[in-house]
Every structure is written in C-alpha cells, then in structure tokens.
Amino acid sequence: MRCGNVFADLGLPHPEQEQLRAERTLRIYCTIRQRNLTQTQAGKILGISQPHVSALARNRAGNFPVGRLLDFLTALCQNVEITVRPAHKEQGEMSVVLI
C-alpha cells in the first residue's frame, strides 16, 4: 500500500525525517537557482565547499542533519517556521508545509 512518502513505501527507517530532508534539500536547490547563484557563490553563503553544494543539487543531503539544512535556508534569506502542538492520539506525527 502506498502512503505518499516514498521513503516509507521503500520500508526505510525514519521515513518522515528522510522526507523532511528531501523537501528541504529541494527548497535549497530551488532557492539557489532562483537567485541565479553559482555553486561556488552558494557555497560561500552556506559556508560549505562547492562539491557539497553540488551534492545538495543532486539531492544528496545525507551528510547534513535537518538542523543544518534549516540553517542553509536562513542563510539563503528564507524564513523557517516550526510549529509544535499537542497530538490528539497516542503518538504525534510530523508534517511539512512548503509555502
């Protein structure tokens, strides 16, 4: 049964976190493209090397924790909002809203 999260569909551990990382990585890539930055320019803004920017552009965020990806977004002049509220069931869930 498909659930809308490819990482869950593949049976990978922590699928919500992997989905979050993939979505943040895509947002970073799109922001870099929209600002017409070279990978070298983006690397200077993000404080990482050009090869790491290249890895992000290929959706390879494996080396970067979610917190660091959020730092990248703020460095690229993006606002990041995180909302935590009580769950109405036994266990909470994670969702991401892109605007």
MARBA-3410 file (N, C-alpha, C, O; in Angstrom, 1 decimal):
99
0.8,-1.2,0.0,0.0,0.0,0.0,0.9,1.2,0.0,1.8,1.3,0.8 ~ 0.6,2.2,-0.9,1.4,3.4,-0.9,0.8,4.4,0.1,-0.4,4.6,0.2 ~ 1.7,5.2,0.7,1.3,6.1,1.7,1.6,7.6,1.3,1.3,8.5,2.1 ~ 2.2,7.8,0.2,2.6,9.2,-0.2,4.0,9.6,0.2,4.4,10.7,-0.1 ~ 4.7,8.7,0.9,6.1,9.0,1.3,6.9,7.9,0.7,6.8,6.7,1.2
7.7,8.2,-0.3,8.5,7.2,-1.0,9.4,6.5,0.0,9.7,5.3,-0.2 ~ 9.9,7.1,1.0,10.8,6.5,2.0,10.1,5.5,2.8,10.7,4.4,3.1 ~ 8.8,5.7,3.1,8.0,4.8,3.9,7.7,3.6,2.9,7.7,2.4,3.3 ~ 7.3,4.0,1.7,7.0,2.9,0.7,8.1,1.9,0.5,7.9,0.8,0.2 ~ 9.4,2.5,0.6,10.5,1.6,0.4,10.9,0.9,1.7,11.8,0.0,1.7
10.2,1.2,2.8,10.5,0.5,4.1,11.7,1.0,4.8,12.3,0.3,5.6 ~ 12.2,2.2,4.4,13.4,2.8,5.1,13.1,3.2,6.5,11.9,3.6,6.8 ~ 14.1,3.2,7.4,13.8,3.6,8.7,13.7,5.2,8.8,14.3,5.9,8.0 ~ 12.9,5.7,9.7,12.6,7.1,9.9,12.2,7.8,8.6,12.8,8.8,8.2 ~ 11.1,7.3,7.9,10.7,7.9,6.6,10.3,9.4,6.7,10.5,10.1,5.7
9.7,9.8,7.8,9.3,11.2,7.9,10.5,12.1,7.9,10.5,13.2,7.3 ~ 11.6,11.7,8.6,12.8,12.5,8.6,13.4,12.6,7.3,13.9,13.6,6.8 ~ 13.5,11.4,6.6,14.0,11.4,5.2,13.2,12.3,4.3,13.8,13.0,3.4 ~ 11.9,12.3,4.4,11.1,13.1,3.6,11.3,14.6,3.9,11.4,15.4,2.9 ~ 11.5,14.9,5.1,11.8,16.3,5.5,13.1,16.7,4.9,13.2,17.9,4.4
14.1,15.9,5.0,15.4,16.2,4.5,15.3,16.4,2.9,15.9,17.4,2.4 ~ 14.6,15.6,2.3,14.5,15.7,0.8,13.8,17.0,0.4,14.2,17.6,-0.5 ~ 12.7,17.3,1.1,12.0,18.5,0.8,12.8,19.8,1.1,12.8,20.7,0.3 ~ 13.6,19.8,2.2,14.4,20.9,2.5,15.5,21.0,1.5,15.9,22.2,1.1 ~ 16.1,19.9,1.1,17.1,19.9,0.1,16.6,20.5,-1.3,17.3,21.3,-1.9
15.4,20.1,-1.7,14.8,20.6,-2.9,14.6,22.1,-2.8,14.9,22.9,-3.7 ~ 14.2,22.6,-1.6,13.9,24.0,-1.4,15.3,24.8,-1.5,15.3,25.9,-2.1 ~ 16.3,24.3,-0.9,17.6,24.9,-1.0,18.1,25.0,-2.5,18.5,26.1,-2.9 ~ 17.9,23.9,-3.2,18.3,23.9,-4.6,17.5,24.9,-5.4,18.1,25.7,-6.2 ~ 16.2,25.0,-5.2,15.3,25.9,-5.9,15.7,27.3,-5.6,15.7,28.2,-6.5
16.0,27.6,-4.3,16.4,29.0,-3.9,17.7,29.4,-4.6,17.8,30.5,-5.0 ~ 18.6,28.5,-4.6,19.9,28.8,-5.3,19.7,29.1,-6.8,20.2,30.1,-7.3 ~ 18.8,28.3,-7.4,18.5,28.5,-8.8,17.8,29.9,-9.0,18.1,30.6,-10.0 ~ 16.8,30.1,-8.2,16.0,31.4,-8.3,16.9,32.6,-8.2,16.7,33.6,-8.8 ~ 17.9,32.5,-7.3,18.8,33.6,-7.1,20.0,33.6,-8.1,20.8,34.5,-8.0
20.0,32.7,-9.0,21.0,32.6,-10.1,22.4,32.6,-9.5,23.3,33.2,-10.0 ~ 22.6,31.8,-8.4,23.9,31.7,-7.8,24.6,30.5,-8.4,24.0,29.5,-8.8 ~ 25.9,30.7,-8.6,26.8,29.6,-9.0,26.9,28.7,-7.7,26.6,29.1,-6.6 ~ 27.4,27.5,-7.9,27.6,26.6,-6.8,28.7,27.2,-5.9,28.6,27.0,-4.7 ~ 29.7,27.9,-6.4,30.7,28.5,-5.6,30.2,29.6,-4.8,30.5,29.7,-3.6
29.3,30.5,-5.4,28.7,31.6,-4.7,27.8,31.0,-3.5,27.8,31.5,-2.4 ~ 27.0,30.0,-3.9,26.1,29.4,-2.9,27.0,28.8,-1.7,26.6,28.9,-0.6 ~ 28.1,28.1,-2.1,28.9,27.6,-1.0,29.5,28.6,-0.1,29.5,28.4,1.1 ~ 29.8,29.8,-0.6,30.3,30.9,0.3,29.2,31.3,1.2,29.4,31.6,2.4 ~ 28.0,31.4,0.7,26.8,31.9,1.5,26.5,30.8,2.6,26.2,31.1,3.8
26.6,29.5,2.2,26.2,28.4,3.1,27.4,28.0,4.0,27.1,27.3,5.0 ~ 28.6,28.4,3.7,29.7,28.0,4.5,30.2,26.6,4.2,30.7,25.9,5.1 ~ 29.9,26.1,3.0,30.4,24.8,2.6,31.1,24.9,1.3,31.0,25.9,0.6 ~ 31.8,23.8,0.9,32.5,23.8,-0.3,31.6,23.6,-1.5,30.5,23.1,-1.4 ~ 32.1,23.9,-2.7,31.3,23.7,-3.9,30.9,22.3,-4.1,29.8,22.0,-4.6
31.8,21.3,-3.9,31.3,19.9,-4.0,30.1,19.5,-3.1,29.3,18.7,-3.5 ~ 30.1,20.1,-2.0,28.9,19.9,-1.1,27.7,20.5,-1.7,26.6,19.9,-1.6 ~ 27.8,21.7,-2.3,26.7,22.3,-2.9,26.2,21.4,-4.1,25.0,21.3,-4.3 ~ 27.2,20.9,-4.8,26.8,20.0,-5.9,26.1,18.8,-5.4,25.1,18.4,-6.1 ~ 26.5,18.3,-4.3,25.8,17.1,-3.7,24.3,17.5,-3.4,23.4,16.7,-3.6
24.2,18.7,-2.8,22.8,19.1,-2.5,22.0,19.3,-3.7,20.8,18.9,-3.8 ~ 22.6,19.8,-4.8,21.9,19.9,-6.1,21.4,18.6,-6.6,20.5,18.5,-7.4 ~ 22.1,17.5,-6.3,21.8,16.2,-6.8,20.9,15.5,-5.7,20.7,14.2,-5.7 ~ 20.4,16.3,-4.8,19.5,15.7,-3.7,20.2,14.7,-2.8,19.7,13.7,-2.5 ~ 21.5,15.0,-2.5,22.3,14.1,-1.7,22.6,14.8,-0.4,23.7,15.3,-0.2
21.6,14.9,0.5,21.7,15.7,1.7,22.2,14.7,2.9,22.1,15.1,4.0 ~ 22.6,13.5,2.5,22.9,12.5,3.5,23.8,13.0,4.6,23.7,12.5,5.8 ~ 24.8,13.8,4.3,25.7,14.2,5.3,25.3,15.4,6.2,25.9,15.7,7.2 ~ 24.1,16.0,5.8,23.7,17.2,6.6,22.4,16.8,7.4,21.4,16.4,6.9 ~ 22.5,17.1,8.7,21.3,16.9,9.5,20.2,18.0,9.2,20.6,19.0,8.6
19.0,17.7,9.6,17.9,18.6,9.2,18.2,20.0,9.8,17.9,21.0,9.1 ~ 18.7,20.1,11.0,19.0,21.4,11.5,20.0,22.2,10.6,19.8,23.5,10.5 ~ 20.9,21.6,10.1,21.9,22.3,9.2,21.2,22.7,7.9,21.5,23.8,7.4 ~ 20.3,21.9,7.4,19.6,22.3,6.2,18.7,23.5,6.5,18.6,24.4,5.6 ~ 18.1,23.6,7.7,17.4,24.7,8.0,18.3,26.0,8.1,17.9,27.1,7.7
19.5,25.8,8.7,20.4,26.9,8.7,20.8,27.4,7.3,20.9,28.6,7.0 ~ 20.9,26.4,6.3,21.2,26.8,5.0,20.1,27.7,4.4,20.3,28.7,3.7 ~ 18.8,27.3,4.7,17.7,28.1,4.2,17.7,29.5,4.8,17.4,30.4,4.0 ~ 18.0,29.7,6.1,18.0,31.0,6.6,19.2,31.8,6.0,19.1,33.0,5.8 ~ 20.3,31.1,5.7,21.4,31.8,5.1,21.1,32.3,3.7,21.6,33.3,3.2
20.1,31.6,3.1,19.7,32.0,1.7,18.5,32.9,1.8,17.7,33.0,0.8 ~ 18.3,33.6,2.9,17.2,34.6,3.1,15.8,34.0,3.1,14.9,34.6,2.6 ~ 15.7,32.8,3.6,14.4,32.1,3.7,14.0,32.1,5.2,14.8,31.8,6.0 ~ 12.7,32.4,5.5,12.2,32.3,6.8,11.8,30.8,7.1,11.2,30.2,6.2 ~ 12.1,30.3,8.2,11.8,28.9,8.6,10.9,29.0,9.9,11.3,29.7,10.9
9.8,28.4,9.8,8.9,28.4,11.0,8.6,26.9,11.4,8.3,26.1,10.5 ~ 8.7,26.6,12.7,8.5,25.3,13.2,7.4,25.4,14.2,7.5,26.2,15.1 ~ 6.3,24.6,14.1,5.2,24.7,15.0,5.1,23.3,15.7,5.1,22.3,15.0 ~ 5.0,23.3,17.0,4.8,22.1,17.8,3.5,22.3,18.5,3.3,23.3,19.2 ~ 2.6,21.3,18.4,1.3,21.3,19.2,1.0,19.9,19.7,1.5,18.9,19.1
0.2,19.8,20.7,-0.2,18.5,21.2,-0.9,17.6,20.2,-1.6,18.1,19.4 ~ -0.6,16.3,20.3,-1.2,15.4,19.4,-2.5,14.9,20.0,-2.7,14.9,21.2 ~ -3.5,14.5,19.2,-4.8,14.1,19.7,-4.9,12.6,19.6,-6.0,12.0,19.6 ~ -3.7,11.9,19.6,-3.7,10.4,19.6,-2.4,10.0,20.3,-1.7,10.8,20.9 ~ -2.2,8.7,20.4,-1.2,8.2,21.2,0.2,8.7,20.9,1.1,8.9,21.7
0.5,8.8,19.6,1.8,9.3,19.1,1.6,10.4,18.2,0.7,10.4,17.3 ~ 2.5,11.4,18.2,2.4,12.6,17.3,2.9,12.2,16.0,3.4,11.1,15.7 ~ 2.8,13.1,15.0,3.3,12.9,13.7,3.9,14.1,13.2,3.8,15.2,13.7 ~ 4.7,14.0,12.1,5.4,15.1,11.6,4.9,15.4,10.2,4.6,14.5,9.4 ~ 4.7,16.7,9.9,4.3,17.1,8.6,5.0,18.4,8.2,5.4,19.1,9.1
5.2,18.6,7.0,5.9,19.8,6.5,5.0,20.5,5.5,4.4,19.9,4.6 ~ 5.0,21.9,5.6,4.2,22.7,4.7,5.2,23.6,4.0,5.8,24.4,4.7 ~ 5.2,23.6,2.7,6.0,24.5,2.0,5.2,25.6,1.4,4.1,25.3,0.9 ~ 5.6,26.8,1.5,4.9,28.0,1.0,5.6,28.6,-0.1,5.2,29.6,-0.7
END
